[in-house]
Amino acid sequence: MCGYCKRGVCLECLALVEDALACRDRHEAEVHAANLAGRRHHLQSQRLAAGYLRNAIFYGLVGSLFSAFGVLQYRFLGLQAVFLLMIGLFLLYAAVANLAESRRFR
């Protein structure tokens, strides 16, 4: 089948464009452009996944620090420590959400 028009192609009319089949002298350029777009899409999704993973690591580390500081300083700071703990928990939630998004783009 032609990768562009999706019609069956006989051996005389067949052209191999990279890994795809196309109608000879009719759809070779279109199939080549579709292959390039597919590769670009794949690279872009890998970049997005890496970005979400970096965000997840950063939010996890900072959230852990805020949470630990809030718990350890509760005796001395009172409600201010609870506020720091809430910020830490929110950042940990953001880390989990970013980790889930990074897995979606893999």
Rosetta constraint file for C-alpha pairs under 8 A:
AtomPair CA 1 CA 6 HARMONIC 5.32 0.50
AtomPair CA 1 CA 7 HARMONIC 5.18 0.50
AtomPair CA 1 CA 8 HARMONIC 4.29 0.50
AtomPair CA 1 CA 9 HARMONIC 5.61 0.50
AtomPair CA 1 CA 21 HARMONIC 6.60 0.50
AtomPair CA 1 CA 22 HARMONIC 7.32 0.50
AtomPair CA 2 CA 6 HARMONIC 4.75 0.50
AtomPair CA 2 CA 7 HARMONIC 5.50 0.50
AtomPair CA 2 CA 8 HARMONIC 6.34 0.50
AtomPair CA 2 CA 9 HARMONIC 6.40 0.50
AtomPair CA 2 CA 20 HARMONIC 7.84 0.50
AtomPair CA 2 CA 21 HARMONIC 5.23 0.50
AtomPair CA 2 CA 22 HARMONIC 4.29 0.50
AtomPair CA 2 CA 23 HARMONIC 5.83 0.50
AtomPair CA 2 CA 27 HARMONIC 7.94 0.50
AtomPair CA 3 CA 20 HARMONIC 6.30 0.50
AtomPair CA 3 CA 21 HARMONIC 5.69 0.50
AtomPair CA 3 CA 22 HARMONIC 5.57 0.50
AtomPair CA 3 CA 31 HARMONIC 5.91 0.50
AtomPair CA 4 CA 22 HARMONIC 6.80 0.50
AtomPair CA 4 CA 27 HARMONIC 6.42 0.50
AtomPair CA 4 CA 30 HARMONIC 6.56 0.50
AtomPair CA 4 CA 31 HARMONIC 5.76 0.50
AtomPair CA 5 CA 27 HARMONIC 7.81 0.50
AtomPair CA 9 CA 13 HARMONIC 6.01 0.50
AtomPair CA 9 CA 14 HARMONIC 5.79 0.50
AtomPair CA 9 CA 22 HARMONIC 7.73 0.50
AtomPair CA 9 CA 23 HARMONIC 6.58 0.50
AtomPair CA 10 CA 14 HARMONIC 6.04 0.50
AtomPair CA 13 CA 23 HARMONIC 5.76 0.50
AtomPair CA 13 CA 24 HARMONIC 5.16 0.50
AtomPair CA 14 CA 21 HARMONIC 6.72 0.50
AtomPair CA 14 CA 22 HARMONIC 6.06 0.50
AtomPair CA 14 CA 23 HARMONIC 5.40 0.50
AtomPair CA 14 CA 24 HARMONIC 5.37 0.50
AtomPair CA 15 CA 21 HARMONIC 5.84 0.50
AtomPair CA 15 CA 22 HARMONIC 5.17 0.50
AtomPair CA 15 CA 23 HARMONIC 5.89 0.50
AtomPair CA 15 CA 24 HARMONIC 4.83 0.50
AtomPair CA 15 CA 28 HARMONIC 7.18 0.50
AtomPair CA 16 CA 20 HARMONIC 5.95 0.50
AtomPair CA 16 CA 21 HARMONIC 4.83 0.50
AtomPair CA 16 CA 22 HARMONIC 6.30 0.50
AtomPair CA 17 CA 21 HARMONIC 5.93 0.50
AtomPair CA 17 CA 22 HARMONIC 6.71 0.50
AtomPair CA 17 CA 28 HARMONIC 6.49 0.50
AtomPair CA 17 CA 31 HARMONIC 6.97 0.50
AtomPair CA 17 CA 32 HARMONIC 6.35 0.50
AtomPair CA 18 CA 32 HARMONIC 7.53 0.50
AtomPair CA 20 CA 31 HARMONIC 7.29 0.50
AtomPair CA 21 CA 31 HARMONIC 7.83 0.50
AtomPair CA 22 CA 26 HARMONIC 7.83 0.50
AtomPair CA 22 CA 27 HARMONIC 5.73 0.50
AtomPair CA 22 CA 28 HARMONIC 5.56 0.50
AtomPair CA 22 CA 31 HARMONIC 6.58 0.50
AtomPair CA 23 CA 27 HARMONIC 5.36 0.50
AtomPair CA 23 CA 28 HARMONIC 6.56 0.50
AtomPair CA 24 CA 28 HARMONIC 6.52 0.50
AtomPair CA 27 CA 31 HARMONIC 6.21 0.50
AtomPair CA 28 CA 32 HARMONIC 6.18 0.50
AtomPair CA 29 CA 33 HARMONIC 6.15 0.50
AtomPair CA 30 CA 34 HARMONIC 6.17 0.50
AtomPair CA 31 CA 35 HARMONIC 6.19 0.50
AtomPair CA 32 CA 36 HARMONIC 6.32 0.50
AtomPair CA 33 CA 37 HARMONIC 6.19 0.50
AtomPair CA 34 CA 38 HARMONIC 6.15 0.50
AtomPair CA 35 CA 39 HARMONIC 6.33 0.50
AtomPair CA 36 CA 40 HARMONIC 6.21 0.50
AtomPair CA 37 CA 41 HARMONIC 6.07 0.50
AtomPair CA 38 CA 42 HARMONIC 6.22 0.50
AtomPair CA 39 CA 43 HARMONIC 6.28 0.50
AtomPair CA 40 CA 44 HARMONIC 6.08 0.50
AtomPair CA 41 CA 45 HARMONIC 6.19 0.50
AtomPair CA 42 CA 46 HARMONIC 6.33 0.50
AtomPair CA 43 CA 47 HARMONIC 6.30 0.50
AtomPair CA 44 CA 48 HARMONIC 6.23 0.50
AtomPair CA 45 CA 49 HARMONIC 6.14 0.50
AtomPair CA 45 CA 105 HARMONIC 5.50 0.50
AtomPair CA 45 CA 106 HARMONIC 6.96 0.50
AtomPair CA 46 CA 50 HARMONIC 6.21 0.50
AtomPair CA 46 CA 105 HARMONIC 6.75 0.50
AtomPair CA 46 CA 106 HARMONIC 6.39 0.50
AtomPair CA 47 CA 51 HARMONIC 6.18 0.50
AtomPair CA 48 CA 52 HARMONIC 6.21 0.50
AtomPair CA 48 CA 102 HARMONIC 7.10 0.50
AtomPair CA 48 CA 105 HARMONIC 6.84 0.50
AtomPair CA 49 CA 53 HARMONIC 6.13 0.50
AtomPair CA 49 CA 101 HARMONIC 7.23 0.50
AtomPair CA 49 CA 102 HARMONIC 4.17 0.50
AtomPair CA 49 CA 103 HARMONIC 6.76 0.50
AtomPair CA 49 CA 104 HARMONIC 7.64 0.50
AtomPair CA 49 CA 105 HARMONIC 5.27 0.50
AtomPair CA 49 CA 106 HARMONIC 6.23 0.50
AtomPair CA 50 CA 54 HARMONIC 6.20 0.50
AtomPair CA 50 CA 102 HARMONIC 6.79 0.50
AtomPair CA 51 CA 55 HARMONIC 6.25 0.50
AtomPair CA 51 CA 102 HARMONIC 7.62 0.50
AtomPair CA 52 CA 56 HARMONIC 6.10 0.50
AtomPair CA 52 CA 98 HARMONIC 5.22 0.50
AtomPair CA 52 CA 99 HARMONIC 6.44 0.50
AtomPair CA 52 CA 101 HARMONIC 6.51 0.50
AtomPair CA 52 CA 102 HARMONIC 4.98 0.50
AtomPair CA 53 CA 57 HARMONIC 6.28 0.50
AtomPair CA 53 CA 98 HARMONIC 6.55 0.50
AtomPair CA 53 CA 99 HARMONIC 5.71 0.50
AtomPair CA 53 CA 102 HARMONIC 5.59 0.50
AtomPair CA 54 CA 58 HARMONIC 6.25 0.50
AtomPair CA 55 CA 59 HARMONIC 5.98 0.50
AtomPair CA 55 CA 95 HARMONIC 6.91 0.50
AtomPair CA 55 CA 98 HARMONIC 6.50 0.50
AtomPair CA 56 CA 60 HARMONIC 5.90 0.50
AtomPair CA 56 CA 94 HARMONIC 7.08 0.50
AtomPair CA 56 CA 95 HARMONIC 4.05 0.50
AtomPair CA 56 CA 96 HARMONIC 6.61 0.50
AtomPair CA 56 CA 97 HARMONIC 7.64 0.50
AtomPair CA 56 CA 98 HARMONIC 5.06 0.50
AtomPair CA 56 CA 99 HARMONIC 5.41 0.50
AtomPair CA 57 CA 61 HARMONIC 6.20 0.50
AtomPair CA 57 CA 95 HARMONIC 6.69 0.50
AtomPair CA 58 CA 62 HARMONIC 6.17 0.50
AtomPair CA 58 CA 95 HARMONIC 7.57 0.50
AtomPair CA 59 CA 63 HARMONIC 5.65 0.50
AtomPair CA 59 CA 91 HARMONIC 5.36 0.50
AtomPair CA 59 CA 92 HARMONIC 6.21 0.50
AtomPair CA 59 CA 94 HARMONIC 6.48 0.50
AtomPair CA 59 CA 95 HARMONIC 4.97 0.50
AtomPair CA 60 CA 64 HARMONIC 5.97 0.50
AtomPair CA 60 CA 91 HARMONIC 6.62 0.50
AtomPair CA 60 CA 92 HARMONIC 5.21 0.50
AtomPair CA 60 CA 94 HARMONIC 7.89 0.50
AtomPair CA 60 CA 95 HARMONIC 5.13 0.50
AtomPair CA 60 CA 96 HARMONIC 7.89 0.50
AtomPair CA 61 CA 65 HARMONIC 6.31 0.50
AtomPair CA 62 CA 66 HARMONIC 6.21 0.50
AtomPair CA 62 CA 88 HARMONIC 7.18 0.50
AtomPair CA 62 CA 91 HARMONIC 7.10 0.50
AtomPair CA 63 CA 67 HARMONIC 6.00 0.50
AtomPair CA 63 CA 87 HARMONIC 7.18 0.50
AtomPair CA 63 CA 88 HARMONIC 4.01 0.50
AtomPair CA 63 CA 89 HARMONIC 6.25 0.50
AtomPair CA 63 CA 90 HARMONIC 7.28 0.50
AtomPair CA 63 CA 91 HARMONIC 4.64 0.50
AtomPair CA 63 CA 92 HARMONIC 5.04 0.50
AtomPair CA 64 CA 68 HARMONIC 5.95 0.50
AtomPair CA 64 CA 88 HARMONIC 6.16 0.50
AtomPair CA 64 CA 89 HARMONIC 7.92 0.50
AtomPair CA 64 CA 92 HARMONIC 6.98 0.50
AtomPair CA 65 CA 69 HARMONIC 5.99 0.50
AtomPair CA 65 CA 88 HARMONIC 7.09 0.50
AtomPair CA 66 CA 70 HARMONIC 6.03 0.50
AtomPair CA 66 CA 84 HARMONIC 5.79 0.50
AtomPair CA 66 CA 85 HARMONIC 6.02 0.50
AtomPair CA 66 CA 87 HARMONIC 6.74 0.50
AtomPair CA 66 CA 88 HARMONIC 4.51 0.50
AtomPair CA 67 CA 71 HARMONIC 6.21 0.50
AtomPair CA 67 CA 84 HARMONIC 6.57 0.50
AtomPair CA 67 CA 85 HARMONIC 4.44 0.50
AtomPair CA 67 CA 86 HARMONIC 7.35 0.50
AtomPair CA 67 CA 87 HARMONIC 7.40 0.50
AtomPair CA 67 CA 88 HARMONIC 4.44 0.50
AtomPair CA 67 CA 89 HARMONIC 6.40 0.50
AtomPair CA 68 CA 72 HARMONIC 6.03 0.50
AtomPair CA 68 CA 85 HARMONIC 7.43 0.50
AtomPair CA 69 CA 73 HARMONIC 5.87 0.50
AtomPair CA 69 CA 81 HARMONIC 7.49 0.50
AtomPair CA 69 CA 84 HARMONIC 7.35 0.50
AtomPair CA 69 CA 85 HARMONIC 7.41 0.50
AtomPair CA 70 CA 74 HARMONIC 5.96 0.50
AtomPair CA 70 CA 80 HARMONIC 7.94 0.50
AtomPair CA 70 CA 81 HARMONIC 4.34 0.50
AtomPair CA 70 CA 82 HARMONIC 6.04 0.50
AtomPair CA 70 CA 83 HARMONIC 7.51 0.50
AtomPair CA 70 CA 84 HARMONIC 5.06 0.50
AtomPair CA 70 CA 85 HARMONIC 4.57 0.50
AtomPair CA 71 CA 81 HARMONIC 6.83 0.50
AtomPair CA 71 CA 82 HARMONIC 7.68 0.50
AtomPair CA 71 CA 85 HARMONIC 6.64 0.50
AtomPair CA 73 CA 77 HARMONIC 5.88 0.50
AtomPair CA 73 CA 78 HARMONIC 7.69 0.50
AtomPair CA 73 CA 81 HARMONIC 5.96 0.50
AtomPair CA 74 CA 78 HARMONIC 5.02 0.50
AtomPair CA 74 CA 79 HARMONIC 7.50 0.50
AtomPair CA 74 CA 80 HARMONIC 7.85 0.50
AtomPair CA 74 CA 81 HARMONIC 5.03 0.50
AtomPair CA 74 CA 82 HARMONIC 6.94 0.50
AtomPair CA 77 CA 81 HARMONIC 5.40 0.50
AtomPair CA 78 CA 82 HARMONIC 6.76 0.50
AtomPair CA 79 CA 83 HARMONIC 6.27 0.50
AtomPair CA 80 CA 84 HARMONIC 6.37 0.50
AtomPair CA 81 CA 85 HARMONIC 6.11 0.50
AtomPair CA 82 CA 86 HARMONIC 6.15 0.50
AtomPair CA 83 CA 87 HARMONIC 6.33 0.50
AtomPair CA 84 CA 88 HARMONIC 6.21 0.50
AtomPair CA 85 CA 89 HARMONIC 6.18 0.50
AtomPair CA 86 CA 90 HARMONIC 6.15 0.50
AtomPair CA 87 CA 91 HARMONIC 6.24 0.50
AtomPair CA 88 CA 92 HARMONIC 6.19 0.50
AtomPair CA 89 CA 93 HARMONIC 6.18 0.50
AtomPair CA 90 CA 94 HARMONIC 6.27 0.50
AtomPair CA 91 CA 95 HARMONIC 6.18 0.50
AtomPair CA 92 CA 96 HARMONIC 6.36 0.50
AtomPair CA 93 CA 97 HARMONIC 6.21 0.50
AtomPair CA 94 CA 98 HARMONIC 6.06 0.50
AtomPair CA 95 CA 99 HARMONIC 6.10 0.50
AtomPair CA 96 CA 100 HARMONIC 6.24 0.50
AtomPair CA 97 CA 101 HARMONIC 6.33 0.50
AtomPair CA 98 CA 102 HARMONIC 6.13 0.50
AtomPair CA 99 CA 103 HARMONIC 6.41 0.50
AtomPair CA 100 CA 104 HARMONIC 6.42 0.50
AtomPair CA 101 CA 105 HARMONIC 6.69 0.50
AtomPair CA 102 CA 106 HARMONIC 6.75 0.50
